[in-house]
Amino acid sequence: MRNPNGYGCIRKLSGKRKRPYGVYITTEFTIAPSVPDIGFLAGILTPDLYNQVEKQYEAYKGKQIPQARQKQKCIGYYETRPDAMIALAEYNKNPFDIDKRNTTFGQIYEILLKEKFNKMKTSTRATYVTAYRYCDSIANIRMVDLRKAHMQKIVDDNSDKSKSTLNNLLKLFHAVYKFAIENDICEKNYSEFVTAESEKAARQKEPFSREEIETLWDNINWVCNPKKPKTTSGKPYIDMVLIHIYTGIRPGELFKLKKCDVHLEERWIDVRGTKTKAAKRIVPIHKKILPLLEKRMHGESEYLFTSGSGKPFESTVYRNSFFEPMCSHFGMNHTPHECRHTFATFATASNMNKVLIKKIIGHSSGDLTEDVYTHAFIEDLVEEIDKMNI
């Protein structure tokens, strides 16, 4: 049966092809000249003869019917003719932008990187950038051709990675599909069906031992030599780790500490946390780290801790350029967050008041009114922190 004019057609392409049936749709009609132009005869015939021919030719042209020609474009290739017929029928039922349908996974990632990811904080952006490094096999696949199997293979091939790495892959898939569907590039979100099961066992949090903490004190001036010198610039940062352990604050809070937040005489730090309501709090200064903080108060930067570039540390930079090399050098196996876990462990072991421990580390407690810090209460916090025996 012949298709209606402008409906499109199916053509079987020559040669051995996995998908030999091409679906072509009409993008526009053009009116082709019904007869050729005779202007070139003006330079050959005499003027009188050319005028006679031109008059007769104009009369002839008036009797001709202009021919309409279709301009077509391929919207896809299919393994069987029935599949191609279904695709053509679906297009005519719901026509789409051909150029959009050719958009690839990689092209959408580049758009998101420029318009969305680059506006995120460095650590968040890094999760998407790192996840995309595993996606070479699908970067050039059109979104309309991308299926669950493509993405599932990437996840399965990296099942030896951590659960957070696999979850970041899923986050990237979801972000790309969200953009594609919002912009009518595709209709179905296949990323919803991708699952991630890490073979790597979840790592249990381990506090620093007393021996490890003593090692840090004994090597307080140790300097890391990173691959990128600008990140630490030959500066010692073990004091930063010790301050982290003795205060129990979150890594992100540590990086944002300003010198104006540190009150040495009264021995307390104003932590401007934002994670929860209880995150904004007063943290007492343990007597052992008082000299370390005093030394950090010198310098031009308004921040207490800065990288080699003079800017506040970002989580990824701190971890990769200093913390992990330090642990490797001294035979330790920890994450920055375990400094906070170490504080909670030793505070509990030292019989510190449990309610005050929660207050110091920024966990809400129904036993204590929030945001009430009298001078006497701060003194109680300082007295309590000195009970911690590390």
ROMAR-645080 format. One line per field, with one value per residue (C-alpha): chain; x, y negated, z negated; residue number from 1. Coordinates in steps of 0.001 Angstrom, whole numbers, padded with zeros to 6 digits. Example, Ala and Ser with C-alpha at 12.3 -4.5 7.8 and 13.67 -1.06 7.14 Angstrom:
2
ch c(A A);
c1 c(012300 013670);
c2 c(004500 001060);
c3 c(-007800 -007140);
i c(1 2);
//
This chain:
390
ch c(A A A A A A A A A A A A A A A A A A A A A A A A A A A A A A A A A A A A A A A A A A A A A A A A A A A A A A A A A A A A A A A A A A A A A A A A A A A A A A A A A A A A A A A A A A A A A A A A A A A A A A A A A A A A A A A A A A A A A A A A A A A A A A A A A A A A A A A A A A A A A A A A A A A A A A A A A A A A A A A A A A A A A A A A A A A A A A A A A A A A A A A A A A A A A A A A A A A A A A A A A A A A A A A A A A A A A A A A A A A A A A A A A A A A A A A A A A A A A A A A A A A A A A A A A A A A A A A A A A A A A A A A A A A A A A A A A A A A A A A A A A A A A A A A A A A A A A A A A A A A A A A A A A A A A A A A A A A A A A A A A A A A A A A A A A A A A A A A A A A A A A A A A A A A A A A A A A A A A A A A A A A A A A A A A A A A A A A A A A A A A A A A A A A A A A);
c1 c(000000 001301 001873 000157 002150 004517 004145 007683 009056 011222 014249 016343 019991 022472 025275 025509 024154 022917 020137 019446 016029 016201 013213 013003 010573 009724 011154 010007 008652 010365 008842 011221 011240 009048 011261 014887 015990 016889 018742 021996 020630 020802 024521 024151 021148 020625 018430 015470 015626 016049 012945 010870 012112 011512 007867 007159 008945 006911 003719 005017 005952 002463 001044 003413 002469 005197 006578 006798 009805 010240 013329 013836 015917 016660 015399 016854 017871 016204 016848 013475 010906 008124 010330 010935 007203 006402 009031 007614 004064 005144 006873 003763 001661 003985 006484 009713 012685 015115 018225 017224 016803 020446 021645 024091 024698 028040 026524 023986 026754 028708 025601 025016 028700 028552 025088 024699 027660 030190 027957 028088 030705 033907 033369 029842 030913 033779 031330 029728 033025 034552 031450 031557 035067 033503 031063 033281 031278 028021 029296 028508 025263 022117 019733 016954 019141 020463 019039 019276 021740 024302 024293 023968 027123 029082 027873 028525 032013 032854 031251 034631 034347 032800 029055 029380 031157 028355 025708 027418 027136 023398 023122 024795 022493 019429 020630 021229 017842 016053 017481 016681 013042 012488 013762 011818 014987 013621 010481 011484 013914 015852 018163 015330 015886 019666 020752 024063 025505 029037 031235 033376 032341 031346 034247 033640 034627 037769 038920 042581 044311 046294 049493 048524 047676 051045 052686 050968 052210 055737 055705 053881 056223 056069 055619 053894 055313 052210 052131 050718 052970 050558 048026 050136 053254 055550 053514 052954 049306 049407 048338 045150 044458 045053 042774 040173 040492 040348 037337 035206 033847 032820 035470 033520 033262 037011 037816 035553 036922 038010 040398 037624 035758 038532 038463 041722 041362 037931 038949 036057 035376 032278 031333 028980 027691 024720 023999 021378 019958 022272 025317 025690 027340 030161 033029 035424 039180 041078 044153 046504 045651 045668 049306 048462 045610 047710 050281 047582 046270 049279 049316 047406 044501 041219 040886 042525 043625 044561 046057 049265 047290 046189 042546 040441 040751 038154 037359 038727 041937 042621 041996 043988 046880 047537 045369 045692 049447 049934 048074 050045 053367 052676 050956 047462 044114 041573 039272 038989 035557 037124 038787 035287 034554 037761 036593 033244 034965 037491 034960 032652 035535 036577 033096 032265 028657 026722 024427 027405 029132 026101 026149 029845 029683 026508 023849 020505 019537 016129 017826 019310 017805 019396 021317 021701 025364 025899 029398 028951 027836 030905 033082 031293 032074 035763 035911 034229 036541 039624 038315 038979 042096 043940);
c2 c(000000 -003419 -005903 -009318 -012227 -013661 -010607 -009352 -006069 -003058 -002107 001021 000063 002131 004196 006229 004063 004853 002299 002157 000466 -003316 -005460 -008721 -011543 -014611 -017818 -020200 -020473 -022414 -023470 -022432 -024377 -022510 -023531 -024651 -028265 -029417 -032575 -031118 -031443 -035242 -035099 -032723 -033941 -037306 -039670 -039383 -035603 -035342 -037557 -035253 -032120 -033700 -034566 -031033 -029589 -031701 -030425 -026865 -027384 -028589 -025222 -023216 -021995 -022675 -019532 -019389 -017558 -016262 -016906 -013967 -013139 -009813 -009486 -006050 -002587 000699 004427 005368 003690 004029 002191 -000548 -000797 -001170 -003914 -005790 -005484 -006738 -009715 -010698 -010283 -012538 -014414 -015503 -017778 -015724 -017562 -017014 -013305 -013146 -014519 -012162 -011351 -013161 -016311 -016563 -016030 -018952 -021156 -020174 -020687 -024242 -025258 -023287 -021276 -024123 -026249 -023668 -023631 -021880 -018661 -018160 -018949 -016466 -013596 -014168 -014770 -011615 -009553 -010677 -009247 -005785 -006624 -006543 -003653 -005656 -009200 -009100 -007131 -009097 -009389 -007849 -004758 -004530 -001643 -000215 002453 -000190 -001848 001374 002702 -000354 000169 003926 003469 001246 003341 003490 -000241 -001684 -002045 -005838 -005660 -003540 -005814 -008795 -007008 -006593 -010273 -011228 -008955 -010444 -014028 -013430 -011765 -014502 -017096 -014937 -014401 -018034 -019096 -016482 -014679 -011318 -010059 -007184 -007274 -004004 -005088 -004305 -000598 -000549 001032 000806 003498 002911 005937 003761 004140 000949 -000314 -000508 -003766 -003349 -006005 -006956 -004941 -006555 -005342 -006947 -010235 -010161 -009610 -012740 -014779 -013437 -014421 -017735 -019397 -016635 -018007 -016170 -016339 -016045 -015533 -019046 -021275 -024223 -022281 -022224 -024142 -022415 -023405 -021172 -020265 -017600 -020287 -020592 -016871 -017149 -020185 -018190 -015262 -017400 -019482 -016843 -019295 -018219 -018366 -021026 -023133 -022814 -024145 -027191 -028275 -031902 -033468 -035701 -032533 -031524 -033011 -031969 -033702 -032227 -028977 -028473 -028392 -029751 -027027 -028314 -024933 -024728 -020994 -021054 -023597 -022220 -022616 -026302 -026011 -026757 -024243 -024430 -024352 -021509 -022746 -020529 -022197 -025772 -026357 -024972 -027430 -030315 -029598 -029396 -032860 -034472 -035162 -037330 -035044 -035436 -031648 -029461 -026814 -027466 -025410 -026288 -028684 -030684 -029670 -027587 -023839 -021937 -018467 -016587 -018636 -018199 -014481 -013744 -016161 -015754 -013489 -010253 -010715 -011374 -008195 -006206 -007605 -006693 -003379 -004535 -003857 -006593 -009146 -012812 -012118 -009597 -012498 -013434 -009808 -009743 -012736 -011095 -007833 -009380 -011856 -008982 -006909 -009878 -009995 -013414 -014512 -012812 -015787 -018137 -015749 -015994 -019758 -019978 -017743 -019416 -016771 -018011 -017047 -017297 -017654 -021063 -024286 -025210 -028449 -029398 -030060 -032014 -032788 -030222 -027581 -028158 -027700 -024407 -023309 -024180 -022326 -019327 -019221 -019075 -015806 -014176 -012101 -011544);
c3 c(000000 000967 -001884 -001746 -000319 -002920 -005206 -004644 -003393 -004217 -002146 -002358 -002033 -000080 -001563 -004764 -007551 -011036 -010538 -006794 -006886 -006884 -007829 -005889 -006573 -004511 -005931 -003170 000375 003148 006468 009185 012467 014969 017902 018170 018432 021989 020999 022294 025879 025674 026324 029243 031283 032898 030858 033242 033349 029564 029023 031237 029435 026023 026851 028030 024991 022548 024156 023788 020104 019282 020257 018005 014456 011808 010149 006335 004930 001379 -000722 -003078 -006131 -007810 -011398 -012138 -010987 -011995 -011775 -010257 -008043 -010682 -013207 -010651 -009874 -013578 -013931 -010932 -012283 -015734 -014161 -012187 -015322 -017330 -015083 -016741 -016065 -013963 -015187 -018804 -018164 -017091 -020437 -022153 -025812 -025653 -024159 -026972 -029539 -028042 -028251 -031887 -032714 -031399 -032594 -035832 -037127 -036870 -039100 -041892 -044609 -043559 -045497 -044098 -040539 -040889 -041490 -038059 -036257 -037740 -036927 -033284 -032931 -033049 -030221 -027114 -025656 -025571 -024990 -021249 -021457 -020625 -023545 -021436 -020959 -024527 -026537 -030030 -028835 -027806 -031228 -033201 -031534 -032703 -036267 -036193 -034716 -037690 -040420 -042169 -042868 -046021 -046450 -046392 -043004 -041549 -043054 -041422 -038073 -038632 -039574 -036289 -034265 -035983 -035401 -031681 -031199 -033143 -030754 -027703 -028659 -029660 -026226 -024208 -023126 -024246 -025926 -028210 -031126 -030973 -033809 -036252 -035629 -036157 -039447 -041282 -043529 -044733 -045397 -047615 -051235 -053005 -055054 -058790 -060456 -062515 -064993 -065215 -067932 -070750 -069101 -065787 -067492 -069261 -065864 -064566 -067538 -067075 -063382 -063670 -061147 -058518 -055001 -052178 -048650 -046438 -042679 -042351 -044513 -044480 -046556 -049726 -048660 -051155 -054202 -057257 -057834 -060537 -063022 -060958 -061449 -065204 -065489 -063576 -066001 -069161 -068037 -066307 -063750 -060251 -057484 -055588 -058747 -059312 -055835 -056305 -059693 -059777 -062245 -063526 -064564 -066981 -070496 -072103 -075469 -076180 -074428 -072030 -068298 -066601 -064110 -061422 -060286 -057944 -057707 -060485 -062908 -065596 -063325 -064228 -067620 -070036 -070142 -073118 -072503 -074167 -076027 -073977 -070655 -071974 -070826 -067376 -066948 -068248 -065546 -062869 -063752 -062029 -058309 -055843 -054958 -056809 -056816 -059430 -056920 -053301 -050497 -048680 -046465 -049514 -049136 -051547 -051051 -049074 -050379 -047354 -047214 -050931 -050821 -047660 -048130 -051840 -053992 -052012 -051323 -055061 -056015 -053466 -054709 -058344 -057629 -058631 -056979 -057684 -056074 -057127 -058617 -060995 -062823 -063949 -064812 -066876 -068909 -069694 -070665 -073068 -074483 -075401 -076786 -078967 -080556 -079184 -079570 -076746 -076223 -075909 -073503 -071212 -071558 -070675 -067603 -066337 -066935 -068197 -071722 -073326 -076707 -075917 -074597 -071259 -070634 -074316 -075078 -078282 -079538 -082310 -079827 -077629 -080714 -081355 -077794 -078212 -081525 -079924 -076881 -079110 -080525 -077171 -077589 -074326);
i c(1 2 3 4 5 6 7 8 9 10 11 12 13 14 15 16 17 18 19 20 21 22 23 24 25 26 27 28 29 30 31 32 33 34 35 36 37 38 39 40 41 42 43 44 45 46 47 48 49 50 51 52 53 54 55 56 57 58 59 60 61 62 63 64 65 66 67 68 69 70 71 72 73 74 75 76 77 78 79 80 81 82 83 84 85 86 87 88 89 90 91 92 93 94 95 96 97 98 99 100 101 102 103 104 105 106 107 108 109 110 111 112 113 114 115 116 117 118 119 120 121 122 123 124 125 126 127 128 129 130 131 132 133 134 135 136 137 138 139 140 141 142 143 144 145 146 147 148 149 150 151 152 153 154 155 156 157 158 159 160 161 162 163 164 165 166 167 168 169 170 171 172 173 174 175 176 177 178 179 180 181 182 183 184 185 186 187 188 189 190 191 192 193 194 195 196 197 198 199 200 201 202 203 204 205 206 207 208 209 210 211 212 213 214 215 216 217 218 219 220 221 222 223 224 225 226 227 228 229 230 231 232 233 234 235 236 237 238 239 240 241 242 243 244 245 246 247 248 249 250 251 252 253 254 255 256 257 258 259 260 261 262 263 264 265 266 267 268 269 270 271 272 273 274 275 276 277 278 279 280 281 282 283 284 285 286 287 288 289 290 291 292 293 294 295 296 297 298 299 300 301 302 303 304 305 306 307 308 309 310 311 312 313 314 315 316 317 318 319 320 321 322 323 324 325 326 327 328 329 330 331 332 333 334 335 336 337 338 339 340 341 342 343 344 345 346 347 348 349 350 351 352 353 354 355 356 357 358 359 360 361 362 363 364 365 366 367 368 369 370 371 372 373 374 375 376 377 378 379 380 381 382 383 384 385 386 387 388 389 390);
//
